[in-house]
């Protein structure tokens, strides 16, 4: 059943606000993390691949390319660089030696955890400035934000 005109207008308003506020929130937090992170900054594409592999240990280059909306040869180049940097391991599939499974190294896991802790601290400090009602609203919205994230992700197949 199509949304009513009023519901459509509300959806459009929320979409417009989220389209502006989510990237700004991400950049603000990213700047805070980088200010406290004692290691070299990685380019965004390398960070995206590293985060994906941390979330999906053993993902293949082809799967990573699909998830990141990139060409497999570009992801392969990123893998080569991150492998040389000691942040990723490429392990051959036992059934098909042409397929590589990606794994984060101990160094990468430590750095990801360190960045996550820095982010958590900055978010906790910022949340401490909000009112109880604002905190309740954010808490109530977490499920909806996760559902929105799922709806925006490309589906396999």
Secondary structure, 3 states (H helix, E strand, C coil): CCCCHHHHHHHHHHHHHHHHHHHHHHHHHHHHHHHHCCCCCCCHHHHHHHHHHHHCCCCEHHHHHHHHCCCHHHHHHHHHHHHHCCCEEEEECCCCCCCEEEEECHHHHHHHHHHHHHHHHHHHHHHCCCCHHHHHHHHHHHHHHHHHHHHHCCCCC
